[in-house]
Amino acid sequence: MPSEKTSPYFVGIDVSKDTLDVFIRPLQTSWKVDNKAFGPLVKKLKKLEPELIVLEATGGYEIGVLEALSQAGLRVYREHPLKVYHHAKGRGKLAKTDRLDASTLAHYAECFAKDIVLR
């Protein structure tokens, strides 16, 4: 990761029952972590100081990571999956893998960071 922040970072996290797929724009970096061990993820993301982190509502599997990131003072937003789906569809990105979903969420974060109001 660069030592100087040259542009804002946007993070997408695809949540499943057991894992989190994380994607960072514009670094185009991705990795997978356990959906229970949030400490290392929070630490890594705090260093980046992302502009916005977006994840989808996934029937409750997202609650733990959402709370961990929020409590760490990171700007995190849970979006309705249908909005993200239509965003992907508009870009012609309909392939479904966890990494691609995380990438789409990061792009969504980048596009709508100024419009999203956190609760």
DSSP file (Angstrom, degrees, kcal/mol; ACC not computed):
  #  RESIDUE AA STRUCTURE BP1 BP2  ACC     N-H-->O    O-->H-N    N-H-->O    O-->H-N    TCO  KAPPA ALPHA  PHI   PSI    X-CA   Y-CA   Z-CA
    1    1 A M              0   0    0      0, 0.0    47,-0.0     0, 0.0     0, 0.0   0.000 360.0 360.0 360.0 144.1    0.0    0.0    0.0
    2    2 A P        -     0   0    0      0, 0.0     3,-0.0     0, 0.0     4,-0.0  -0.271 360.0-137.9 -66.3 151.2    1.3    3.5   -0.8
    3    3 A S  S    S+     0   0    0      1,-0.1     2,-0.4     2,-0.0     0, 0.0   0.790  90.1  50.4 -79.5 -28.3    2.8    5.6    2.0
    4    4 A E  S    S-     0   0    0      0, 0.0     2,-0.7     0, 0.0    -1,-0.1  -0.924  86.9-124.7-113.0 136.3    1.0    8.7    0.9
    5    5 A K        +     0   0    0     -2,-0.4    -2,-0.0     1,-0.2     4,-0.0  -0.677  32.4 172.4 -78.9 113.9   -2.7    8.9    0.2
    6    6 A T        +     0   0    0     -2,-0.7    -1,-0.2     1,-0.3     0, 0.0   0.727  66.0   4.9 -97.0 -25.2   -3.0   10.2   -3.3
    7    7 A S  S    S-     0   0    0      0, 0.0    -1,-0.3     0, 0.0     0, 0.0  -0.971  91.5 -79.6-151.3 161.9   -6.7    9.8   -3.8
    8    8 A P        -     0   0    0      0, 0.0     2,-0.4     0, 0.0    41,-0.1  -0.303  42.8-132.7 -65.6 149.7   -9.7    8.7   -1.6
    9    9 A Y        -     0   0    0     40,-0.4    42,-2.7    39,-0.2    43,-0.9  -0.829  15.4-163.4-104.1 143.6  -10.2    5.0   -1.1
   10   10 A F  E     -Ab  25  52A   0     15,-2.4    15,-3.0    -2,-0.4     2,-0.4  -0.992   8.0-157.6-127.7 133.1  -13.5    3.2   -1.5
   11   11 A V  E     -Ab  24  53A   0     41,-2.5    43,-2.7    -2,-0.4     2,-0.4  -0.918   8.3-168.1-119.4 135.0  -14.1   -0.2    0.0
   12   12 A G  E     -Ab  23  54A   0     11,-2.5    11,-2.3    -2,-0.4     2,-0.5  -0.974   6.2-165.8-116.5 135.9  -16.7   -2.8   -1.0
   13   13 A I  E     -Ab  22  55A   0     41,-2.3     2,-0.6    -2,-0.4    43,-0.6  -0.965   8.0-156.3-125.6 115.9  -17.3   -5.8    1.3
   14   14 A D  E     -A   21   0A   0      7,-2.8     7,-2.6    -2,-0.5     2,-0.4  -0.817  21.5-152.1 -88.5 121.1  -19.2   -8.8    0.0
   15   15 A V  E     +A   20   0A   0     -2,-0.6     2,-0.3     5,-0.2     5,-0.2  -0.798  22.6 164.9-103.2 131.7  -20.6  -10.6    3.0
   16   16 A S        -     0   0    0      3,-2.4    42,-0.0    -2,-0.4     0, 0.0  -0.814  53.2 -92.2-128.9 177.1  -21.4  -14.3    3.3
   17   17 A K  S    S+     0   0    0     -2,-0.3     3,-0.1     1,-0.2    -1,-0.0   0.889 121.3  18.7 -56.8 -42.6  -22.1  -16.5    6.3
   18   18 A D  S    S+     0   0    0      1,-0.1    17,-2.7    16,-0.1     2,-0.3   0.712 123.7  34.9-105.2 -25.0  -18.5  -17.5    6.7
   19   19 A T  E     - C   0  34A   0     15,-0.3    -3,-2.4    16,-0.1     2,-0.4  -0.876  54.3-144.2-135.7 162.8  -16.3  -15.0    4.8
   20   20 A L  E     -AC  15  33A   0     13,-2.8    13,-2.4    -2,-0.3     2,-0.6  -0.998  13.6-154.2-123.3 125.7  -16.0  -11.4    3.8
   21   21 A D  E     -AC  14  32A   0     -7,-2.6    -7,-2.8    -2,-0.4     2,-0.4  -0.908  17.2-162.6-100.0 123.5  -14.5  -10.5    0.4
   22   22 A V  E     -AC  13  31A   0      9,-3.0     9,-1.8    -2,-0.6     2,-0.4  -0.878  10.8-177.9-113.0 136.0  -13.0   -7.0    0.5
   23   23 A F  E     -AC  12  30A   0    -11,-2.3   -11,-2.5    -2,-0.4     2,-0.5  -1.000   8.9-157.9-134.8 134.8  -12.1   -4.9   -2.5
   24   24 A I  E  >> -AC  11  29A   0      5,-2.6     4,-1.8    -2,-0.4     5,-1.2  -0.955  18.4-124.6-119.1 126.4  -10.4   -1.4   -2.4
   25   25 A R  E  45S+A   10   0A   0    -15,-3.0   -15,-2.4    -2,-0.5    -2,-0.0  -0.864  86.4  12.7-103.8 144.8  -10.6    1.2   -5.2
   26   26 A P  T  45S+     0   0    0      0, 0.0    -1,-0.3     0, 0.0   -17,-0.1  -0.956 123.0  61.6 -88.9   8.4   -8.5    2.6   -6.8
   27   27 A L  T  45S-     0   0    0      1,-0.1    -2,-0.2     2,-0.1     3,-0.1   0.745  88.4-142.8 -66.2 -21.7   -5.9    0.2   -5.5
   28   28 A Q  T  <5 +     0   0    0     -4,-1.8     2,-0.4     1,-0.2    -3,-0.2   0.838  49.6 147.9  59.7  33.8   -7.7   -2.8   -7.2
   29   29 A T  E   < +C   24   0A   0     -5,-1.2    -5,-2.6     2,-0.0     2,-0.3  -0.793  21.7 175.4-100.9 140.4   -6.7   -4.8   -4.1
   30   30 A S  E     +C   23   0A   0     -2,-0.4     2,-0.3    -7,-0.2    -7,-0.2  -0.986   7.6 163.1-143.3 155.5   -8.8   -7.6   -2.8
   31   31 A W  E     -C   22   0A   0     -9,-1.8    -9,-3.0    -2,-0.3     2,-0.4  -0.970  29.0-121.4-160.5 167.9   -8.6  -10.3   -0.1
   32   32 A K  E     +C   21   0A   0     -2,-0.3     2,-0.3   -11,-0.2   -11,-0.2  -0.941  27.5 178.9-119.6 137.5  -10.9  -12.6    1.8
   33   33 A V  E     -C   20   0A   0    -13,-2.4   -13,-2.8    -2,-0.4     2,-0.1  -0.903  36.8 -89.4-133.1 163.6  -11.2  -12.8    5.6
   34   34 A D  E     -C   19   0A   0     -2,-0.3     3,-0.3   -15,-0.2   -15,-0.3  -0.453  32.8-127.6 -69.6 142.4  -13.3  -14.8    8.1
   35   35 A N  S    S+     0   0    0    -17,-2.7   -16,-0.1     1,-0.2    -1,-0.1  -0.064 105.4  46.1 -85.6  36.0  -16.7  -13.3    9.0
   36   36 A K  S    S+     0   0    0     -2,-0.3     2,-1.2   -18,-0.1    -1,-0.2   0.444  93.5  73.6-139.9 -27.5  -15.9  -13.4   12.7
   37   37 A A        +     0   0    0     -3,-0.3     4,-0.5     1,-0.2    -3,-0.1  -0.723  50.1 156.1 -97.3  87.5  -12.4  -12.0   13.1
   38   38 A F     >  +     0   0    0     -2,-1.2     4,-3.0     1,-0.2     5,-0.3   0.690  50.4  83.4 -88.6 -18.7  -12.9   -8.3   12.5
   39   39 A G  H  > S+     0   0    0      1,-0.2     4,-2.5     2,-0.2     5,-0.2   0.920  93.9  42.1 -53.6 -55.6   -9.9   -7.0   14.4
   40   40 A P  H  > S+     0   0    0      0, 0.0     4,-2.3     0, 0.0    -1,-0.2   0.878 116.1  50.9 -61.8 -36.8   -7.3   -7.4   11.6
   41   41 A L  H  > S+     0   0    0     -4,-0.5     4,-2.6     2,-0.2     5,-0.2   0.946 111.3  46.9 -64.7 -48.1   -9.8   -6.0    9.0
   42   42 A V  H  X S+     0   0    0     -4,-3.0     4,-2.6     1,-0.2     5,-0.2   0.920 112.5  50.4 -59.6 -45.0  -10.6   -3.0   11.1
   43   43 A K  H  X S+     0   0    0     -4,-2.5     4,-1.5    -5,-0.3    -1,-0.2   0.920 112.2  46.6 -59.9 -45.6   -6.9   -2.3   11.7
   44   44 A K  H  X S+     0   0    0     -4,-2.3     4,-1.1     1,-0.2    -1,-0.2   0.907 114.9  46.2 -64.8 -42.9   -6.1   -2.5    8.0
   45   45 A L  H  X S+     0   0    0     -4,-2.6     4,-1.5     1,-0.2    -2,-0.2   0.859 106.8  57.7 -72.2 -34.3   -9.0   -0.3    6.9
   46   46 A K  H  < S+     0   0    0     -4,-2.6    -1,-0.2    -5,-0.2    -2,-0.2   0.888 103.5  54.5 -61.4 -37.8   -8.3    2.3    9.6
   47   47 A K  H  < S+     0   0    0     -4,-1.5    -1,-0.2     1,-0.2    -2,-0.2   0.864 109.1  48.4 -62.5 -35.5   -4.8    2.7    8.2
   48   48 A L  H  < S-     0   0    0     -4,-1.1    -1,-0.2    -3,-0.1    -2,-0.2   0.771  92.9-149.5 -75.2 -26.1   -6.3    3.4    4.8
   49   49 A E     <  -     0   0    0     -4,-1.5   -40,-0.4    -3,-0.2    -3,-0.1   0.969  21.4-153.1  52.5  59.6   -8.8    5.9    6.0
   50   50 A P        -     0   0    0      0, 0.0    25,-0.4     0, 0.0   -40,-0.2  -0.274  18.2-134.7 -65.9 148.5  -11.3    5.1    3.3
   51   51 A E  S    S-     0   0    0    -42,-2.7     2,-0.3     1,-0.3   -41,-0.2   0.894  86.0  -6.9 -64.7 -41.9  -13.8    7.7    2.2
   52   52 A L  E     -b   10   0A   0    -43,-0.9   -41,-2.5    54,-0.0     2,-0.4  -0.980  55.2-154.2-159.1 143.3  -16.6    5.1    2.4
   53   53 A I  E     -bd  11  76A   0     22,-2.1    24,-2.7    -2,-0.3     2,-0.4  -0.986  19.0-168.0-117.7 129.4  -17.2    1.4    2.9
   54   54 A V  E     +bd  12  77A   0    -43,-2.7   -41,-2.3    -2,-0.4     2,-0.3  -0.967  12.1 165.8-122.2 136.1  -20.3   -0.2    1.4
   55   55 A L  E     -bd  13  78A   0     22,-2.2    24,-2.7    -2,-0.4     2,-0.2  -0.943  31.8-113.3-137.2 162.1  -21.7   -3.7    2.1
   56   56 A E  E     - d   0  79A   0    -43,-0.6     2,-0.4    -2,-0.3    24,-0.2  -0.620  30.8-103.5 -94.7 153.9  -25.1   -5.2    1.3
   57   57 A A        +     0   0    0     22,-1.9    -1,-0.1    -2,-0.2    21,-0.0  -0.642  41.4 178.5 -68.9 127.3  -27.8   -6.3    3.6
   58   58 A T    >   -     0   0    0     -2,-0.4     3,-1.2    22,-0.1    -1,-0.1  -0.252  60.1 -77.1-132.6  46.6  -27.4  -10.1    3.7
   59   59 A G  T 3  S-     0   0    0      1,-0.2    -2,-0.1     2,-0.1     0, 0.0   0.764  97.1 -47.9  68.9  24.7  -30.0  -11.4    6.1
   60   60 A G  T >  S+     0   0    0      3,-0.0     3,-1.3     0, 0.0     4,-0.4   0.199 112.1 108.8 103.3 -16.0  -28.1  -10.4    9.2
   61   61 A Y  T <  S+     0   0    0     -3,-1.2     4,-0.4     1,-0.3     3,-0.2   0.726  79.4  56.5 -64.8 -19.5  -24.7  -11.8    8.3
   62   62 A E  T 3> S+     0   0    0      1,-0.2     4,-2.5     2,-0.1    -1,-0.3   0.587  81.7  87.7 -86.8 -11.2  -23.4   -8.3    7.9
   63   63 A I  H <> S+     0   0    0     -3,-1.3     4,-2.5     1,-0.2     5,-0.2   0.889  85.3  50.8 -61.6 -43.9  -24.3   -7.0   11.3
   64   64 A G  H  > S+     0   0    0     -4,-0.4     4,-2.3    -3,-0.2    -1,-0.2   0.941 115.9  39.7 -60.7 -50.0  -21.1   -8.0   13.1
   65   65 A V  H  > S+     0   0    0     -4,-0.4     4,-2.5     2,-0.2     5,-0.3   0.876 113.7  55.6 -69.6 -36.4  -18.7   -6.4   10.6
   66   66 A L  H  X S+     0   0    0     -4,-2.5     4,-2.2     1,-0.2    -2,-0.2   0.929 111.8  43.2 -59.9 -46.3  -21.0   -3.4   10.2
   67   67 A E  H  X S+     0   0    0     -4,-2.5     4,-2.8    -5,-0.2     5,-0.2   0.901 113.1  51.8 -67.2 -41.7  -20.9   -2.8   14.0
   68   68 A A  H  X S+     0   0    0     -4,-2.3     4,-1.2    -5,-0.2    -2,-0.2   0.923 113.8  43.2 -62.5 -44.4  -17.1   -3.4   14.2
   69   69 A L  H  <>S+     0   0    0     -4,-2.5     5,-2.2     2,-0.2    -1,-0.2   0.908 115.3  48.8 -68.3 -42.1  -16.4   -0.9   11.4
   70   70 A S  H ><5S+     0   0    0     -4,-2.2     3,-1.8    -5,-0.3    -2,-0.2   0.918 109.4  51.4 -64.2 -44.5  -18.8    1.7   12.7
   71   71 A Q  H 3<5S+     0   0    0     -4,-2.8    -1,-0.2     1,-0.3    -2,-0.2   0.776 103.9  59.7 -64.4 -25.9  -17.4    1.4   16.3
   72   72 A A  T 3<5S-     0   0    0     -4,-1.2    -1,-0.3    -5,-0.2    -2,-0.2   0.473 121.7-108.6 -80.5  -1.5  -13.9    2.0   14.9
   73   73 A G  T < 5S+     0   0    0     -3,-1.8     2,-0.3     1,-0.3    -3,-0.2   0.619  70.8 144.1  86.0  12.8  -15.1    5.3   13.5
   74   74 A L      < -     0   0    0     -5,-2.2     2,-1.0    -6,-0.2    -1,-0.3  -0.613  58.3-114.5 -86.2 146.8  -15.1    4.2    9.9
   75   75 A R        +     0   0    0    -25,-0.4   -22,-2.1    -2,-0.3     2,-0.4  -0.701  50.2 167.3 -82.1 103.9  -17.7    5.5    7.5
   76   76 A V  E     -d   53   0A   0     -2,-1.0     2,-0.4   -24,-0.2   -22,-0.2  -0.949  16.8-168.6-127.1 142.0  -19.7    2.4    6.6
   77   77 A Y  E     -d   54   0A   0    -24,-2.7   -22,-2.2    -2,-0.4     2,-0.6  -0.993  15.1-146.4-135.3 134.2  -23.0    2.0    4.9
   78   78 A R  E     -d   55   0A   0     -2,-0.4     2,-0.3   -24,-0.2   -22,-0.2  -0.895  25.8-165.7-100.1 119.7  -25.4   -1.0    4.4
   79   79 A E  E     -d   56   0A   0    -24,-2.7   -22,-1.9    -2,-0.6    -2,-0.0  -0.742  27.5-101.8-108.1 153.4  -27.1   -0.8    1.0
   80   80 A H    >>  -     0   0    0     -2,-0.3     4,-1.4   -24,-0.2     3,-0.8  -0.539  30.4-130.7 -69.0 131.9  -30.1   -2.6   -0.3
   81   81 A P  H 3> S+     0   0    0      0, 0.0     4,-2.6     0, 0.0     5,-0.2   0.810 104.0  61.0 -57.1 -31.7  -29.0   -5.4   -2.6
   82   82 A L  H 3> S+     0   0    0      1,-0.2     4,-2.3     2,-0.2     5,-0.2   0.885 102.5  50.8 -65.4 -37.6  -31.4   -4.4   -5.4
   83   83 A K  H <> S+     0   0    0     -3,-0.8     4,-1.8     2,-0.2    -1,-0.2   0.907 112.7  46.0 -65.1 -40.8  -29.8   -0.9   -5.7
   84   84 A V  H  X S+     0   0    0     -4,-1.4     4,-2.5     2,-0.2    -2,-0.2   0.893 110.2  54.4 -69.0 -39.0  -26.4   -2.5   -6.0
   85   85 A Y  H  X S+     0   0    0     -4,-2.6     4,-2.9     1,-0.2    -2,-0.2   0.932 109.5  46.9 -58.7 -47.0  -27.7   -5.0   -8.5
   86   86 A H  H  X S+     0   0    0     -4,-2.3     4,-2.3     2,-0.2    -1,-0.2   0.850 110.1  53.9 -67.2 -32.9  -29.1   -2.2  -10.7
   87   87 A H  H  X S+     0   0    0     -4,-1.8     4,-1.0     2,-0.2    -1,-0.2   0.939 112.2  44.0 -62.6 -46.5  -25.8   -0.3  -10.4
   88   88 A A  H ><>S+     0   0    0     -4,-2.5     5,-2.8     1,-0.2     3,-0.6   0.915 112.3  52.6 -63.9 -43.7  -24.0   -3.4  -11.7
   89   89 A K  H ><5S+     0   0    0     -4,-2.9     3,-1.3     1,-0.3    -1,-0.2   0.896 105.4  54.8 -60.5 -41.4  -26.5   -4.1  -14.4
   90   90 A G  H 3<5S+     0   0    0     -4,-2.3    -1,-0.3     1,-0.3    -2,-0.2   0.767 109.9  47.3 -63.4 -25.8  -26.1   -0.5  -15.6
   91   91 A R  T <<5S-     0   0    0     -4,-1.0    -1,-0.3    -3,-0.6    -2,-0.2   0.440 116.7-114.4 -93.3  -1.6  -22.4   -1.1  -16.0
   92   92 A G  T < 5S+     0   0    0     -3,-1.3     2,-0.8    -4,-0.4    -3,-0.2   0.756  74.1 134.9  74.9  24.0  -22.9   -4.4  -17.8
   93   93 A K      < +     0   0    0     -5,-2.8    -1,-0.2     1,-0.2    -2,-0.1  -0.741   9.0 140.5-108.6  82.4  -21.3   -6.3  -14.8
   94   94 A L        +     0   0    0     -2,-0.8    -1,-0.2    -5,-0.1    -5,-0.1   0.457  29.3 115.5-106.5  -1.3  -23.6   -9.2  -14.3
   95   95 A A        -     0   0    0     -3,-0.2     2,-0.6     1,-0.1    -2,-0.0  -0.412  58.6-140.9 -64.6 146.5  -21.1  -12.0  -13.5
   96   96 A K        +     0   0    0      4,-0.1     2,-0.3    -2,-0.1    -1,-0.1  -0.865  43.7 129.2-121.6  98.7  -21.5  -13.2   -9.9
   97   97 A T     >  -     0   0    0     -2,-0.6     4,-2.5     1,-0.1     5,-0.2  -0.940  63.6-113.8-132.7 161.1  -18.4  -14.0   -7.9
   98   98 A D  H  > S+     0   0    0     -2,-0.3     4,-2.3     1,-0.2     5,-0.2   0.903 117.5  49.5 -61.2 -41.1  -17.7  -12.8   -4.4
   99   99 A R  H  > S+     0   0    0      2,-0.2     4,-2.2     1,-0.2    -1,-0.2   0.916 112.1  47.5 -65.3 -43.3  -14.7  -10.8   -5.6
  100  100 A L  H  > S+     0   0    0      2,-0.2     4,-2.5     1,-0.2    -2,-0.2   0.886 110.8  52.0 -65.4 -38.2  -16.7   -9.2   -8.4
  101  101 A D  H  X S+     0   0    0     -4,-2.5     4,-2.3     2,-0.2    -2,-0.2   0.915 110.1  48.4 -63.3 -42.2  -19.5   -8.4   -6.0
  102  102 A A  H  X S+     0   0    0     -4,-2.3     4,-2.1     2,-0.2   -79,-0.3   0.892 111.0  51.3 -63.8 -39.5  -17.0   -6.7   -3.7
  103  103 A S  H  X S+     0   0    0     -4,-2.2     4,-2.2     2,-0.2    -2,-0.2   0.904 109.6  49.6 -63.1 -42.6  -15.6   -4.8   -6.6
  104  104 A T  H  X S+     0   0    0     -4,-2.5     4,-2.6     1,-0.2    -2,-0.2   0.894 109.6  51.5 -63.5 -40.8  -19.1   -3.6   -7.6
  105  105 A L  H  X S+     0   0    0     -4,-2.3     4,-2.3     2,-0.2    -1,-0.2   0.887 109.5  50.0 -64.1 -38.7  -19.8   -2.5   -4.0
  106  106 A A  H  X S+     0   0    0     -4,-2.1     4,-2.2     2,-0.2    -2,-0.2   0.900 111.5  48.5 -65.8 -40.7  -16.5   -0.5   -4.0
  107  107 A H  H  X S+     0   0    0     -4,-2.2     4,-2.6     2,-0.2    -2,-0.2   0.908 110.0  52.0 -64.8 -41.6  -17.5    1.2   -7.3
  108  108 A Y  H  X S+     0   0    0     -4,-2.6     4,-2.3     1,-0.2    -2,-0.2   0.920 108.6  51.4 -58.7 -44.6  -20.9    1.9   -5.9
  109  109 A A  H  X S+     0   0    0     -4,-2.3     4,-1.0     1,-0.2    -1,-0.2   0.913 110.9  48.3 -58.7 -43.6  -19.2    3.5   -2.9
  110  110 A E  H  < S+     0   0    0     -4,-2.2     3,-0.3     1,-0.2     4,-0.3   0.909 113.9  46.0 -64.7 -42.6  -17.1    5.7   -5.1
  111  111 A C  H  < S+     0   0    0     -4,-2.6    -1,-0.2     1,-0.2    -2,-0.2   0.859 125.2  28.8 -68.6 -36.6  -20.0    6.8   -7.3
  112  112 A F  H >X S+     0   0    0     -4,-2.3     4,-1.9    -5,-0.2     3,-0.9   0.262  81.3 111.5-114.1  11.2  -22.4    7.6   -4.4
  113  113 A A  T 3< S+     0   0    0     -4,-1.0    -1,-0.1    -3,-0.3    -2,-0.1   0.862  83.5  47.5 -55.5 -38.8  -20.1    8.6   -1.6
  114  114 A K  T 34 S+     0   0    0     -4,-0.3    -1,-0.3    -3,-0.2    -2,-0.1   0.749 115.3  45.9 -75.9 -22.6  -21.2   12.3   -1.7
  115  115 A D  T <4 S+     0   0    0     -3,-0.9     2,-0.3    -4,-0.1    -2,-0.2   0.696  88.6  97.3 -93.2 -21.5  -24.9   11.3   -1.8
  116  116 A I     <  -     0   0    0     -4,-1.9     2,-0.6    -7,-0.1   -39,-0.0  -0.539  55.8-161.3 -77.3 127.9  -25.0    8.7    1.0
  117  117 A V        -     0   0    0     -2,-0.3     2,-0.1     2,-0.0    -3,-0.0  -0.946  14.8-137.8-109.1 120.2  -26.1   10.0    4.3
  118  118 A L              0   0    0     -2,-0.6   -41,-0.1     1,-0.1   -43,-0.0  -0.463 360.0 360.0 -77.2 148.4  -25.1    7.8    7.2
  119  119 A R              0   0    0     -2,-0.1    -1,-0.1     0, 0.0   -42,-0.1   0.436 360.0 360.0 -92.8 360.0  -27.7    7.1   10.0
